[in-house]
C-alpha cells in the first residue's frame, strides 16, 4: 500500500519507497502515466535486487495522488517531484525520467545539481508544451484560447489527450531548450527511432543543447514511445547501473 506525502502546496503525493544503499534511484513518470507502469515496476525490481534505495511516485492529478489532472501544469508537477525527492530520499539521487518525466528531471538537475548524482532519460520530452503549441493549426490555437482546452489524439491512449491553456502557458516558464542547460553529472539519454510522440530530432536537440562532461545518447532502432520491451527495460537498467558506477558517491 502506498504512503502519502503532503507537499508545501497542500497536495497529497502517493509514493512507494524501497530502502537500500545510495545513491538512490528515483523514477519520474510521464504525462498521464503513474507509478504502477511497466518501467517503474521493472526498475523497482532491479533496485531491490541490487540493494539500492528506490522511489516512485504519482504527480498530483495522476494515479493515486490528490488533485484533478486538468488542473495540473509542468510547474505544479515539478513542485511535486521536488517535494518527493527532497523529503523522501537521502543524499544525491539518480533520476530516471520518462517522457515528460525527463523534462522534470532536467529541471531538477538544473535547479538542484547537488541533489542529482546522475540522470537517465527515456524518450525525454523537454519543452513539449511549447513544441505542441508551435505545431497547432490556427483552428486548434483558437479553440485552446477560446475554450481553455483542446483534444489531441495519441497513439498510446484510447482517449484523446486534453491539453489545457494553463498547461501551455505555464509551460513557457519551465523551458530548458531555450536557455542554458548545464548538466555536470553523468547523463544517459535513451530514445527509440520508432517513437511517434517524441522524435529522434528532439533527442538530438537535447544532446546538442545540454552542456556537460559525460553525456551520451543511445538510439534503439524501432523502439516506440513506451520503451517497455524486455530489451528496452534491460537497457534502462544497464544505463542506470552505468551512471551509478560513475557517481563519486556510489556506496
N, C-alpha and C positions, 0 to 999 in steps of 0.2 A: 504494500500500500504506500502511495506517495506521501511525502511530507509537504508542508507548505511554508513558504517564506513570505512575510508581508514586506513589501518594498516601501521606501520612503514616500512614495506617491500613493500608498494605500492599496496597491494591487496584491492579490494573493497568488503566488507563483508555485505551481506544483513541481516537485522535483524528486529525483531518485539519486541517492548518493552512495557510492561504494568506497569504503575506507581502503587505504593502501599507501604505498610509498610515493614520494614525489620525485620530480614534478608530476602533478596530477594531469588528467586529461578531461577537458570539458567539451561536450558536443553541443553545437548550436544549430538547430534545425532550420528548415526553410519556410517560405511563405505558405501558410495554411497547413503545415505539417506539424507533427507533435513528437513527444519524446518516446512514443511507442513504435516509431518507424523502424524499418529494417536496419538502416545504418546505425542508428543509435543503439539498438539492442545488440547488434553484432559487435560494435566497438566496446560496449559494456562487458560482454562475454570475454572478449580479448583482454581487456584491462584486468578482469578478475583472474584470468589465467596467469597474467604477468605480475599479479600482486600490486597493481598500480591503482592509485586513487582515481575515481571517475565520477563525473557529474553529468546528468542530462536533465533538462527542464523544459517546461512549456512557457512560451511567452504569454502575456495576457491576451485573452481572446482566442487562445489556441488550447486544444486538448482539455486538460482538467483545471487549468488556471482560470481565475476570475476574469470578467470583462467580456465585452462584445467585440468580435473580430473587426467589424466595420468601424469601430471607434479607434482602432489602432493606427499606429504610424511607425516609421523607422525609428524616430526618436523615442517613442514610448517603449518599443521593443528593445532598443539599446539600453534604456534605463533598467528594464527587467533583467537583461543579461548582465549588466554591470553589477546590479544588486546581488544576483545569484553568485557571480564569480567572486565578488569581494567578501560576501558573508559566509559562503558555503565551502570555500577552498582555502587551503593553507599554502602560502608561498606562491611562486610563479607557476603558471599553468601552460600546458599545450592546448591551444584552442583548435577545434576541428569544426569548421563552418561549412555547412552545405547550402548552396544556392543563396537565398537571402541571408542565411546564417554566415556565409562567407563575407558578405558586406559588413555585417555587425561585428564579426571577428576582426576585420580590418580596422574598423573604427575603434574597437577596444585596444588593438595593438598600437594604433597611432596615438591614442589618448593616454594609455596606461602601459607603456613599454616595460616598466619594471615588473608588472604583474604577468606579462606574457613571455614565457620561456621559448615558445615556438609556435608555429602556425601551419595548419594543413587546411587547404580549401578544396572543396569538392564542387565543381560546376559553380564557382562563385559568381554571384550576380551583383557586383557593385554598381551603384547608381542606376539600377534597373528602372526605378520610377521615372527618372528624367529621360532615359532612353525610350521608355514606353511613351511618354508624352511627345517626344520628337517623332515617333512613329505613328501617332494617331492621325487619322484623317480629320479634315475640318469638321465633319459631322460629329465625330467622336469627341473632339475637343469642345464643341458647342454643348453636347449632351452632358459632358463632365462638368462644365462650368454652370450650366443651367439647372441640371438636376442634382448635382453633387456626387454623381457616380456614373459609371459606365460598365457594361458587362464585356468581358473578354474571354474568348474560348481558350481552352488549354488541352494539349494532348495527354495530360496526366491527371485529369479530373473529369468526372461525369457531368458536373455542372460548370457553367462559366464562372470565371473569377469576377467578383465585383470590385472594381477599382474606384476608390473614392477620391474626391477632390482633395480632401485632407491628406491622404497618403501621398499624392503627387506634390502638393505644395510644401508639406513639411519635409519631404524627402530632399528638397533642394537645399536644406540646411545641413545635410549629412553627407554630401557628395565627397568621394575620395579620389575620383579620377580627374577632377578638375582643379586639384590643388596638390601640393607636395605630399607624398606618402612614404615617410621613412619607415622601413621595417628592418631594424638591426638584428632581429632574431632569425634563426633558421626557418625558412618558409618552403613548403612543398605545395604546389598547385596541381590539381588533378582535373582533367577535362576530357569528356567524350566527344568524338568527332560527329556522332550521330545525334547530338543534343540539339533539339529544335527550339528549346526555350532560352538557353544561353549558348551562344555560338562560340566556336573556336576563336573568332575575331575578338570577342570580349576577353577571353583568357589571354590572348596575345597582347591586347591593350593593357591589361593589368600587369603582365610580366614586364613590358617595356616602361610602364609608368612608375612602378614601385622602385624604391631605392634601398638597397641592402647588399651585404656581402655574400649572402648564401640563399639565393632564391632560384628555384628550379620549377619548370613546368613539364608535366608528363601528359601526353595525349594518348588516349586509348581509342583505337580505331573502332568505330561502330557503336561505342557505348552511348546510351541515351541519358537524359537528364536525371533519371532515377539513380544511375550509377550503383546499382544494387545487386548485380550478378555475383556469384561466388568469387569470380576472378577480381571484380572491382572491389568487393569487400576486402579481399586479401591485400589488394594494392593499398587501400586506405590504411589498413593495419600496419603494413610494411612501412608506409610513409610516416606514420606516427612513431613507429619504432626508430626509424632513421633520424627523425627530428629529436627524439629523446636522447639518442646517443650523442647528438651534437650539443645538447644542453649542458652548460657548465655545472648546473645544479643537480644533475641526474643522480639519484641515490639508489 
